[in-house]
Amino acid sequence: MTSLEVAPEIVKFYSETADEAERLTASADGRLEMVRTQELLRRHLPPAPARVLDVGGGPGAHARWLVADGYQVHLVDPVARHVEQARTTGATAELGDARSLTAEDGSYDVVLMLGPLYHLLERSERDRALGEARRVLKPGGLLAAAGINRYASLFEHTAYAHLHQEPLRTGIDAILATQTYDGKGAFTAAYFHSGEQLRDEVAAAGFEDSEVFGIEGPAWSLLAAAERNTGRSFHESSLFESALAAARIAEPYPELLAASSHLLAVGRRAG
């Protein structure tokens, strides 16, 4: 991938294979991710009608509720299908790249990066995207950036009840060792962060008071296992409520970050 070219396999995956519009509603663990992302963002967001730039915002799952909350939202995504879908949310949207934003310097109160960092496998590319986020933020503006947890695939494929099978086990071993996935299977190319790495990358890009939260918490894979192995929906269940409670209870304990599926770093533009 060149510095300004999104890997073709990523565009193809989100254009032809995955329906990102349904990911946060189709499963109980997806709903858990949505609920927790909403509550973490609402905890840190400035009051509406602040200006929010949703970078890599996909089809607008978060843009939709942010607009409903009164925020002025502009979405940027490299997938044309997503941009078209996002324009139905009430947000404005454009085709673009996290590493080369069209927004003017200091023009936004908030930048969300809830997808780009885990599709940029090289540290230099993630640094470039974070640098662009800093550039377009006002001094003191909020960054919220997500990463996939380094160990997420271990928990996910245990929930699928097939981790013991080869060559899957070998593939997961490779992800854990390298923190990258080559995109040759069911998912696209991806980078997997530890909580400390994500916090350090955000801080190194010029963001102060950086914190990292486990989005789904330590019990998300129980939800995934229950649904995938029974064929039942657990959207409205005691198990869902318990998993949500576990995510909230786990927040003060950084060692539990390693059990979440996704991580959320928040920080404010220095200077």
C-alpha positions in Angstrom: 0.0 0.0 0.0 1.4 3.4 -1.0 1.1 6.3 1.4 -2.2 7.5 -0.2 -3.7 4.3 -1.5 -6.1 2.2 0.6 -5.3 -1.5 0.2 -7.7 -2.9 -2.5 -8.5 -5.9 -0.5 -9.9 -3.6 2.3 -12.1 -1.7 -0.1 -13.3 -5.0 -1.7 -14.0 -6.6 1.7 -16.3 -3.7 2.8 -17.8 -3.2 -0.7 -18.6 -6.8 -1.5 -18.2 -9.1 1.5 -19.0 -7.5 4.8 -22.2 -5.5 5.5 -20.8 -3.0 8.0 -24.2 -1.4 8.3 -25.5 -4.5 10.2 -22.4 -5.4 12.3 -23.3 -3.4 15.4 -27.0 -4.6 15.4 -27.0 -8.2 14.1 -25.3 -9.9 17.1 -25.4 -9.4 20.8 -21.7 -8.8 21.0 -22.1 -6.2 18.2 -24.8 -4.5 20.2 -22.5 -4.6 23.2 -19.9 -2.8 21.2 -22.4 -0.1 20.1 -23.8 0.5 23.6 -20.4 0.8 25.2 -19.0 3.0 22.4 -21.9 5.3 22.8 -21.6 5.6 26.6 -17.8 6.1 26.5 -18.1 8.8 23.8 -21.0 10.6 25.5 -18.9 10.7 28.7 -16.1 12.6 26.9 -17.8 14.6 24.1 -18.3 18.3 24.4 -21.9 19.5 24.4 -23.8 19.6 21.1 -23.7 21.2 18.6 -20.0 20.6 18.5 -18.4 19.7 15.1 -17.5 16.1 14.8 -15.3 14.6 12.0 -16.1 10.8 11.8 -13.0 9.4 10.0 -13.5 5.9 8.6 -17.0 6.2 9.8 -18.3 3.4 7.5 -22.0 3.6 6.7 -22.7 6.0 9.6 -23.7 3.8 12.5 -22.2 6.3 15.0 -22.9 9.3 12.8 -26.6 8.5 13.0 -26.9 8.8 16.8 -24.5 11.7 17.0 -26.7 13.7 14.6 -29.8 12.7 16.7 -27.9 14.0 19.7 -27.5 17.4 18.0 -23.9 17.2 16.8 -22.7 18.5 13.4 -21.2 15.4 11.8 -19.1 15.1 8.7 -18.0 11.6 7.7 -15.0 10.5 5.7 -14.6 6.9 4.4 -12.6 5.2 1.6 -15.5 3.0 0.6 -18.0 4.5 -1.8 -20.7 2.2 -0.6 -20.3 3.4 2.9 -20.3 7.1 1.9 -23.6 6.6 0.1 -25.1 4.9 3.1 -23.8 7.5 5.5 -25.5 10.3 3.6 -28.9 8.9 4.8 -28.0 9.5 8.5 -28.3 13.3 8.4 -24.5 13.7 8.3 -22.5 15.1 5.4 -20.1 12.6 3.9 -17.2 12.3 1.5 -14.9 9.7 0.0 -11.5 10.1 1.6 -8.4 8.8 3.4 -7.6 9.1 7.1 -4.0 9.9 6.2 -4.9 12.9 4.0 -7.9 14.7 5.2 -9.4 17.6 3.3 -10.5 19.5 6.4 -8.9 22.7 7.4 -6.5 23.1 10.3 -8.2 23.4 13.7 -11.7 23.1 12.2 -13.2 20.4 14.4 -14.1 20.0 18.1 -13.9 16.1 17.9 -12.3 13.6 15.6 -13.4 10.0 15.7 -11.2 7.3 14.3 -13.2 4.1 15.1 -11.8 2.0 12.3 -8.8 3.4 10.4 -6.0 2.5 12.9 -6.6 -1.3 12.6 -6.5 -1.2 8.8 -3.1 0.6 8.8 -0.6 -2.1 9.4 2.5 0.1 9.5 3.2 2.3 12.5 4.3 5.1 10.1 0.8 5.0 8.5 -1.0 5.1 11.8 1.2 8.0 12.9 0.3 9.8 9.7 -3.5 9.3 10.3 -3.2 10.5 14.0 -1.2 13.5 12.8 -4.0 14.4 10.4 -6.5 14.1 13.3 -4.4 16.4 15.4 -4.1 18.9 12.6 -7.8 19.3 12.0 -8.7 19.5 15.7 -9.0 22.7 17.6 -6.5 23.1 20.5 -8.0 21.0 23.4 -10.2 19.1 20.9 -11.1 15.5 21.6 -9.7 12.5 19.7 -11.4 9.1 20.1 -9.5 6.3 18.3 -10.3 2.6 18.3 -8.1 -0.5 17.9 -8.8 -4.2 17.8 -7.3 -5.9 20.9 -4.3 -8.1 20.3 -6.0 -11.1 21.8 -9.5 -10.6 20.2 -9.1 -13.4 17.7 -8.2 -15.9 20.4 -11.4 -15.2 22.2 -13.5 -14.9 19.1 -12.5 -18.3 17.6 -12.9 -20.0 21.0 -16.5 -18.7 20.9 -16.9 -20.2 17.4 -15.9 -23.6 19.0 -13.3 -24.3 16.3 -10.0 -23.0 17.7 -8.7 -26.5 18.2 -8.8 -27.2 14.5 -5.8 -26.9 12.2 -4.9 -24.7 10.3 -7.0 -22.2 12.2 -5.0 -22.7 15.4 -1.8 -22.0 13.4 -3.3 -18.8 12.0 -4.3 -17.5 15.4 -0.8 -18.3 16.7 0.5 -16.1 13.9 -1.8 -13.2 14.7 -0.8 -13.3 18.4 2.9 -13.4 17.6 2.9 -10.7 14.8 -0.1 -8.6 15.8 -1.1 -8.6 12.2 -3.5 -10.5 9.9 -2.8 -10.8 6.2 -6.4 -10.6 5.1 -6.4 -13.9 3.2 -9.3 -15.5 5.1 -12.7 -14.3 6.4 -11.5 -10.9 7.5 -9.4 -8.2 5.8 -5.8 -7.1 6.6 -5.7 -5.8 10.1 -3.4 -4.7 13.0 -4.0 -5.7 16.6 -3.1 -3.3 19.4 -2.3 -3.9 23.1 -3.8 -1.2 25.3 -0.4 0.2 26.1 0.6 0.4 22.4 -2.6 2.3 21.5 -2.2 4.7 24.4 1.5 5.3 23.4 0.7 5.9 19.8 -2.0 8.5 20.6 0.3 10.2 23.1 3.2 10.3 20.7 1.0 12.0 18.1 0.5 15.0 20.4 -2.5 14.1 22.5 -2.6 14.8 26.2 -4.3 12.9 29.1 -4.5 9.8 26.9 -6.7 7.0 28.4 -7.6 3.6 27.0 -10.8 1.8 27.7 -12.0 -1.8 27.0 -15.1 -1.3 24.9 -16.9 -4.7 25.3 -15.1 -5.7 28.5 -14.0 -9.2 29.5 -17.3 -11.1 28.9 -18.1 -10.3 25.3 -17.0 -13.7 24.0 -19.6 -15.4 26.3 -22.3 -13.6 24.4 -20.7 -14.5 21.1 -20.4 -18.2 22.2 -24.0 -18.3 23.4 -25.4 -17.0 20.2 -23.2 -18.9 17.8 -23.6 -22.2 19.5 -27.4 -22.1 20.3 -28.7 -20.2 17.3 -30.7 -17.9 19.7 -30.6 -14.1 20.0 -29.2 -12.8 23.2 -29.8 -9.1 22.5 -32.4 -8.8 25.3 -31.2 -11.2 27.9 -29.7 -11.4 31.4 -26.5 -12.5 29.8 -26.3 -9.4 27.8 -26.9 -7.2 30.9 -24.3 -9.1 32.8 -21.7 -8.7 30.0 -22.5 -5.0 29.9 -22.1 -4.7 33.7 -18.8 -6.6 33.5 -17.5 -4.1 30.9 -18.3 -1.2 33.3 -16.9 -2.9 36.4 -13.7 -3.8 34.6 -12.8 -0.2 33.6 -10.5 0.6 36.6 -8.4 -2.4 36.0 -6.0 -2.0 33.1 -4.9 -5.7 33.1 -8.5 -6.5 31.9 -8.0 -4.5 28.7 -6.5 -7.6 27.2 -9.8 -9.4 27.4 -11.9 -6.9 25.4 -12.5 -7.2 21.7 -11.9 -3.5 20.9 -10.1 -0.7 22.7 -10.9 3.0 22.7 -8.3 5.6 23.3 -9.3 9.1 24.1 -7.0 12.2 24.4 -7.0 15.9 23.7 -5.0 17.9 21.3 -2.1 19.5 23.1 -1.3 23.2 22.4 
